[in-house]
Amino acid sequence: MGKKENMFNFQMKQLTKRQRAIVLPVMVAIGTTVVVLAILTIVVFPTITRNAQRGVAANGFSAYLEKGTDLGAGKIVQKSDVVAALGNKAKSVSDVDVSGVFNYNGDRGQTATYNFVRSDGVKASLYIDMTAFKSTQSMDDQQILAETGLAQIINGHSAYYMHAQTIGGSREYRLVVINDIKAYKFVIDQPLENIKINEVSAVASLIKLAQKAAL
């Protein structure tokens, strides 16, 4: 593996699994050759050339981890709220793990993850993905509410059921709450081959947690 490939892999490892899930489909859609050039421009070259505008490609598209910024994802809920929402589904819950802020062409996201041990001893996680869109148009373009169903109004904000999603070896049950041009995705993540918390039960816990959230 060449030096540039090693640097690219290092940059990608700094993203959370959810952030990589945003970037990788775009790379596939663009095409292999163009992707290599685009990613080298967006991620690698700006780290080599100090005078370059970090994270911006020639066509104006940008995708990068911000430095020294915080959207406050780690303060949306308290650990005690997560413990209460999971109830007897979890034997223990870890302290929050907050990611960096990922800037995806002006839309900014951050993830707060609470890893937990299920009642059967299997590791799982509950996380909150917060996205602050740059505009209403940008939010509409992302179609985050496509194929969702209105769950209920939570503290004055609309909450929507989302389809379950499989990412790698994990199965995710999801709920999204909208506040103006901010979206808060509440997710329970379990091993795909070992699901104990079913979707109905997971979403009930996520609704309970969203009701305690500072959005």
C-alpha positions in Angstrom: 0.0 0.0 0.0 1.4 3.4 -1.0 2.0 6.4 1.2 -1.1 8.3 -0.1 -3.3 5.3 0.5 -2.1 5.0 4.0 -2.8 8.6 4.7 -6.3 8.3 3.2 -7.0 5.2 5.4 -5.8 7.2 8.4 -8.2 10.1 7.6 -11.1 7.8 7.1 -10.5 6.0 10.5 -11.0 9.4 12.2 -14.6 9.4 11.1 -17.3 7.6 13.1 -19.0 4.6 11.5 -22.0 6.8 10.7 -19.9 9.6 9.2 -18.2 7.0 6.9 -21.6 5.8 5.9 -22.3 9.3 4.6 -19.1 9.6 2.6 -18.7 6.1 1.1 -21.9 6.0 -1.0 -20.9 9.3 -2.5 -17.5 7.9 -3.4 -19.2 4.8 -5.1 -21.5 7.1 -7.0 -18.7 9.3 -8.3 -16.6 6.4 -9.6 -13.2 4.9 -8.6 -10.8 7.1 -10.5 -12.6 10.4 -9.8 -13.0 9.3 -6.2 -9.3 8.9 -5.6 -8.6 12.3 -7.1 -11.5 13.9 -5.2 -10.6 12.4 -1.8 -6.9 13.2 -2.2 -7.9 16.8 -2.9 -10.5 16.9 -0.1 -8.8 15.0 2.6 -5.1 14.3 2.0 -3.5 17.2 0.0 -4.8 19.9 2.4 -2.9 18.1 5.2 0.3 18.2 3.1 0.0 21.7 1.8 -0.5 24.0 4.7 -1.5 26.9 2.6 -4.4 25.0 0.9 -8.0 25.5 2.1 -8.5 22.3 4.0 -11.3 20.1 2.9 -12.3 21.9 -0.3 -12.1 20.2 -3.7 -11.7 22.0 -7.0 -15.4 21.8 -7.7 -16.3 23.5 -4.4 -17.5 20.3 -2.7 -16.1 19.8 0.8 -16.0 17.0 3.4 -13.8 17.2 6.4 -13.5 17.0 10.2 -13.5 20.4 11.8 -10.9 21.3 14.4 -11.8 22.7 17.8 -15.6 22.9 17.2 -18.5 21.4 19.1 -22.2 21.3 18.2 -23.2 20.2 21.8 -24.2 16.7 20.9 -22.8 15.4 24.2 -25.2 17.6 26.1 -28.5 16.6 24.3 -29.3 14.0 27.0 -27.7 12.8 30.2 -26.3 9.4 30.9 -29.1 8.9 33.5 -31.7 9.6 30.8 -30.2 6.8 28.6 -30.2 4.4 31.6 -33.8 5.2 32.3 -34.8 4.9 28.6 -33.2 1.5 28.2 -34.5 0.2 31.5 -34.0 -3.6 31.9 -32.7 -3.9 28.3 -29.3 -2.9 29.6 -27.0 -4.2 32.4 -24.7 -1.2 32.2 -24.2 2.0 30.2 -20.9 3.7 29.5 -20.2 7.4 29.6 -20.8 9.4 26.5 -18.3 9.3 23.6 -18.6 12.4 21.5 -17.2 12.5 18.0 -15.7 15.5 16.2 -17.8 17.7 14.0 -18.0 16.5 10.4 -18.6 19.1 7.8 -20.3 17.7 4.7 -20.5 20.4 2.1 -21.6 22.9 4.8 -24.0 20.6 6.7 -22.4 19.9 10.1 -22.9 16.8 12.1 -21.8 15.3 15.4 -22.5 12.0 17.1 -22.9 11.2 20.8 -22.6 7.5 21.6 -23.5 5.6 24.7 -22.2 2.1 24.5 -24.1 -0.4 26.7 -24.2 -4.1 27.6 -27.6 -5.7 27.0 -29.3 -7.8 29.6 -27.9 -10.9 27.9 -24.3 -9.6 28.1 -24.0 -8.6 24.4 -22.4 -5.2 23.6 -24.6 -2.7 21.8 -24.9 1.1 21.6 -27.4 3.9 21.6 -26.3 7.0 19.8 -27.6 10.4 18.8 -26.6 11.9 15.4 -27.1 15.6 15.4 -27.0 17.4 12.0 -27.2 21.2 11.6 -28.0 21.9 8.0 -26.8 25.0 6.3 -30.2 25.9 4.9 -33.8 24.6 4.5 -32.9 23.8 0.9 -30.0 21.7 1.9 -32.1 19.8 4.4 -34.8 19.2 1.8 -32.1 18.0 -0.7 -31.0 15.3 1.8 -34.5 13.9 1.9 -34.1 12.7 5.4 -37.8 12.3 5.8 -38.3 10.2 2.7 -40.3 7.0 3.6 -40.7 8.0 7.2 -43.9 8.0 9.3 -44.9 10.6 11.8 -44.5 9.1 15.3 -45.7 11.9 17.5 -45.0 15.5 18.6 -42.3 15.6 21.2 -41.9 18.8 23.1 -43.3 20.8 20.2 -41.1 19.0 17.6 -42.1 16.4 15.0 -40.7 12.9 15.5 -40.7 10.4 12.7 -40.2 6.6 12.5 -37.4 5.6 10.2 -36.9 2.3 8.5 -34.4 0.0 10.2 -31.0 0.1 8.6 -28.1 -2.4 8.3 -24.6 -1.0 8.3 -21.9 -3.6 8.1 -22.6 -6.1 10.8 -25.0 -3.9 12.7 -28.7 -3.5 12.7 -30.1 -0.1 13.6 -33.6 1.0 14.8 -34.1 4.7 14.4 -36.2 7.7 15.2 -35.6 11.3 14.0 -36.7 14.5 15.6 -36.8 17.8 13.6 -36.2 21.2 15.1 -36.1 23.9 12.4 -33.1 23.0 10.2 -31.6 20.7 12.8 -32.2 16.9 12.8 -31.6 14.6 15.8 -31.5 10.9 14.9 -31.8 8.6 17.9 -30.6 5.1 17.2 -30.1 1.7 18.9 -27.4 -0.3 17.3 -27.0 -4.1 17.8 -25.1 -7.0 16.2 -27.0 -8.1 13.0 -26.6 -11.7 13.9 -27.6 -11.3 17.5 -30.7 -9.0 17.9 -32.4 -9.1 21.3 -34.1 -5.7 21.4 -36.8 -5.7 18.7 -37.8 -2.7 16.7 -41.0 -1.9 18.6 -39.2 -2.0 21.9 -36.2 -0.1 20.6 -38.3 2.8 19.2 -40.3 3.0 22.5 -37.0 3.5 24.3 -35.9 6.1 21.8 -39.1 8.1 22.1 -38.8 8.0 25.9 -35.2 9.3 25.5 -36.2 12.0 23.0 -38.8 13.3 25.4 -35.9 14.1 27.8 -33.6 15.6 25.2 -32.6 19.3 25.0 -33.2 20.0 21.4 
